[in-house]
Amino acid sequence: MKKFLEEFKSFAVKGNVIDLAVGVVIGAAFGKIVTSFVNDILMPPLGAVIGGINFSSLAIQLGENSSFRYGNFIQTVVDFVIIATAIFILVKAMNKMKKKEEEKPKEPSAEVVLLTEIRDLLKKD
């Protein structure tokens, strides 16, 4: 039992497990941001444009107590496409901003400036 506890402790404190835990927490928080973005910012104007179409209520009654609710599936697919498109546009914009930041010329460090000056002075002689 003692060896099991030691192995578990070794496993639990490894960097991979900690990284995974942090990733899960950040992923959950990011999920809330995406949900808010879609529900509060994206969907209201989109709903006004498409007239509030909702496929959820489409169904075929198969019997007295059962129905084939294909509309709910269609609505879920439409929601997925809208969310995926919104996330794609958001990620594309973030990547574009990141690329612009990377393309900016970087100032040389003080060491590089000093070494360049020394090199230039040595070339003069």
C-alpha positions as a printed Julia matrix, in Angstrom:
125×3 Matrix{Float64}:
   0.0    0.0     0.0
   2.85   2.37    0.86
   4.46   1.82   -2.54
   1.12   2.51   -4.24
   0.79   5.83   -2.38
   4.35   6.81   -3.31
   3.72   5.99   -6.97
   0.46   7.94   -6.9
   2.17  10.94   -5.28
   4.91  10.81   -7.92
   2.3   10.66  -10.67
   0.1   13.42   -9.24
   2.87  15.97   -8.85
   4.4   15.44  -12.29
   4.28  18.48  -14.54
   1.98  16.8   -17.06
  -0.81  16.3   -14.55
  -0.52  19.87  -13.3
  -0.46  21.17  -16.89
  -3.55  19.12  -17.68
  -5.39  20.46  -14.63
  -4.52  24.04  -15.55
  -5.61  23.39  -19.14
  -8.96  22.02  -18.01
  -9.63  25.01  -15.74
  -8.63  27.52  -18.44
 -10.64  25.58  -21.02
 -13.73  25.73  -18.83
 -13.29  29.48  -18.33
 -12.76  29.98  -22.06
 -15.9   27.92  -22.72
 -17.88  30.4   -20.65
 -16.4   33.29  -22.65
 -17.34  31.61  -25.94
 -20.85  30.84  -24.67
 -21.35  34.46  -23.6
 -19.92  35.74  -26.89
 -22.31  33.56  -28.89
 -25.43  34.04  -26.73
 -25.03  37.72  -25.82
 -23.19  39.27  -28.77
 -23.5   37.08  -31.85
 -26.96  35.54  -31.66
 -29.15  38.63  -30.99
 -28.27  40.41  -34.27
 -28.15  37.11  -36.16
 -31.57  36.18  -34.78
 -32.94  39.51  -35.99
 -31.49  38.91  -39.47
 -32.79  35.35  -39.9
 -36.1   36.1   -38.23
 -35.69  33.87  -35.2
 -35.97  30.61  -37.14
 -36.01  27.67  -34.75
 -36.15  24.09  -35.98
 -36.43  22.5   -32.53
 -40.16  21.97  -32.68
 -40.08  19.93  -35.92
 -41.04  16.33  -35.2
 -42.95  13.38  -36.6
 -45.34  11.7   -34.22
 -44.6    7.94  -34.23
 -47.16   6.93  -31.71
 -49.1    8.24  -28.82
 -46.05   8.59  -26.55
 -43.11   8.83  -28.93
 -41.94  11.16  -31.64
 -39.04  11.48  -34.06
 -37.62  14.9   -33.14
 -35.45  15.62  -36.18
 -35.86  19.38  -35.76
 -33.83  19.39  -32.56
 -30.95  17.72  -34.42
 -31.19  20.27  -37.27
 -31.19  23.14  -34.74
 -28.13  21.69  -32.99
 -26.27  21.43  -36.32
 -27.22  25.02  -37.23
 -26.07  26.25  -33.81
 -22.79  24.35  -34.22
 -22.14  25.9   -37.64
 -22.85  29.38  -36.3
 -20.61  28.89  -33.24
 -17.82  27.26  -35.26
 -17.91  30.11  -37.78
 -17.8   32.72  -35.03
 -14.86  31.01  -33.32
 -13.06  30.64  -36.65
 -13.45  34.37  -37.37
 -12.3   35.24  -33.83
  -9.22  32.96  -34.03
  -8.39  34.24  -37.51
  -8.49  37.85  -36.26
  -6.31  36.97  -33.26
  -3.78  35.2   -35.5
  -3.68  38.23  -37.79
  -2.97  40.54  -34.85
  -0.32  38.14  -33.55
   1.34  37.98  -36.98
   1.44  41.79  -37.19
   3.07  41.89  -33.76
   5.7   39.35  -34.84
   6.45  41.31  -38.03
   7.32  44.5   -36.16
  11.04  45.16  -36.26
  12.58  44.54  -32.89
  15.0   46.98  -31.29
  18.46  45.47  -30.9
  19.59  44.87  -27.34
  22.17  47.12  -25.68
  24.77  44.38  -26.1
  24.14  44.14  -29.83
  24.38  47.92  -30.23
  27.64  47.99  -28.26
  29.13  45.09  -30.24
  28.12  46.74  -33.51
  29.83  49.97  -32.46
  32.99  48.05  -31.48
  32.96  46.19  -34.79
  32.59  49.45  -36.72
  35.46  51.04  -34.76
  37.69  48.05  -35.45
  36.91  48.22  -39.16
  38.1   51.84  -39.28
  41.59  50.9   -38.13
